Amino acid sequence: MSEPGTTRRGFLGRSATIAVVVGLVGHVIAWLRSLVPNVLYEPPMKRRLGAPDQFPTGRTYVAEHNVFVIHDTRGFRALSAVCTHLGCSVGAKQEGYHCPCHGSVFDAEGVNTEGPAPRPLPWHPLSWRGKALVVDLGTTVDADTVLDPKPKGGSG
Amino acid sequence: MSAPGWRPRDLVKGFRPRTPREGADAVVQNFVLHAFPVRVTKKALGWLTSGWLGTISLHLFLVLTLTGAVLLFIYVPSVERAYASVKDIEFVTSFGGWLRGTHRIAAHLMVIVVVLHLVRVFLTGAYKKEGPPGAYRPLNWWVGLVLLLLTFFLSFTGYLLPWDQLAFWAITVGTQIAASVPLIGEEIRQLLLGGTTVGQPALIRFYVLHCFVLPALVIYLVAYHMWRIRKDGGLAATDRVVEDAKAQARVVPPAPGKTYTLMGATEGGTVQAHTPVALIERESTPAIPAIVRRAFATFVLTLAVCSLLGVMLPAPLEEPANPAVTPNPAKAPWYFLWLQELVSILTFQVGDVTVDGAFLGGVLLPGLLVLLLAAWPLLDRSPAAAVGVWFHSSRKVQNRVFLALLFATAVLTVIGTFLRGPYWAWMWPWDAPPAPPTWM
């Protein structure tokens, strides 16, 4: 007699158990993995904002892309309007920004001063595409990154 | 046509088989006879014993399934057409607004009644592990907790479907709270949304969860939940009836009628085998028609209340979803407003460190509450005498703590619902809404 567990019946039984477990786990993994999208049909992160004359000195809200364009003597900057707390769109107030969802307050530079927001509003890089301003919502820059008010090599 | 030995009127008139063979045939072949026990204690049938809250929860689920099935024929789950199809239901379809109103009210009521059901089970100690041989009630408490979470999640997923401003921003805020889970938060959010923003993939995911996955889970778990009640020897209040009868020894307990176990495969036998019916003959009544009549009456009442409220409180439909404009204030569904209030309160600065309220109030605290509820049957040290008794004296402290937590949740919900105005600032109901700022 061979040891229990070394019989042919025992070997086949264990093999079958492992095969069934691997098969079931494999299915579950495939189901879950299929729910993680490989391609996102979302709008690209680089958004064309339009000609610079649409952004007079001061602050302009671009609702479509949820971003504030700030135009001062140094040039153009773009401040995200997405609250760093839970993703609502902040509104402009006289000095700074105010989130309608949970009352976060940001100063004129987007730094959180009151309420639940854990971080300052991020700044997005601006660039020229021809004579139009383009914002990249996918990356952030520090508050001092300013875009020159004239397109590179353009006549202005 | 009917199964042998069974006529429809037996369900309401009571079933009196002429021969033992007829009785056995009927029980084996009929679903309702098989689903209910032979006899049920009068105590367990009492309106004040359980409030029939579990039954009413199931009735509400049934109302939701029926009205939901009708709405399913008209609703189109695409971001281009969802809002218009709900508007169609509301203003064009015959009785559409009423059906949608009834569906919405039944969903709100189900959240309330399921919570009250949990409160009843807690205050009567009906989840306790002490019970008759073969019973293990904590199991049904855990199944019930999962059903409670499913109820919240069902209601939450239904919230997005109209694709109006209310829906869009409640889901934006709700899924952002999920994103505050450490390390895997953003992955959870994107798995829920099927992308990085609330768009078409999010709508179809919520739709499938709401209309298929979650209801299917509820149906399976409810079936198991109800089967467990019988395996645990009936409602917890039954324990006291049996114990009293034994103590008074009006009837000498005969030996268990059934000495065999199920197909010889299990040890110990069932609760029924250890609780001779003769012992509680006087305190009990045939389950059919007693349960059937009451279940029918509560269903009709539930349907009537939902239908009436569905007319009186029509479901709102705001402007179409607009990712560029956040309504002010943007509120989560009312049963999550205590969480939104916690999220708002629990974010504060300690020196340079900002405490993240979204994680504390939105994930950690509710998570701990659910864990505490789940662990409670194992931690509860009150005696067996407290099982099935309202406010038993040995449970004074835990009942008070439980009610205090419940009260705190209710207060936060009321504050979030009625006392928060624009920018989440405190606002009494009699305060005039602030004038729109002139610089906007």
Interface residues (C-beta under 8 A of the other chain):
Chain A: L35 V36 P37 L40 Y41 E42 A63 E64 N66 H85 L86 G87 C88 S89 V90 G91 A92 K93 Q94 H98 C99 P100 C101 H102 G103 N112 G115 P116 A117 P118 R119
Chain B: W169 T172 V173 Q176 I177 Q190 L191 G194 G195 T196 T197 G199 Q200 P201 P323 A324 V325 T326 P327 N328 P329 A330 Q340 V343 S344 L346 T347 T354 D356 G357 A358 P422 Y423 W424 A425 P437 W439 M440
